[in-house]
Amino acid sequence: MIQLLGSRVLIRPEGLKDGEKVTSSGIIIPPVGNRKEAPSMGEVVAVGPHALELKAGQRVVFSKYEFDLVKLDDEELSIGELGHVLAILE
């Protein structure tokens, strides 16, 4: 179980885009020469007490390079600030 602080959000990313790689330390390496980075989509797993706009289970678009990868229960999740969530998908 995880308890987020402030306006942090925990997201289960939908997966890597073509050509992306993740290092053993969790750094996402984009394909070489790709200047336009598209945001990622994922499902909200948990939110901090100040992230009132979101709730668990919602699908969102977020700036993945502003989030950190964490490994919980053998699953890689993204954790970051609410301000880097760009949209809620309905």
Secondary structure, DSSP 4 states (H G I P E B T S, - for coil): -----TTEEEEEE--PPTT-EE-TT--EEPPTT--SPPPEEEEEEEE-TT-TT--TT-EEEE-GGGSEEEEETTEEEEEEEGGGEEEEE-
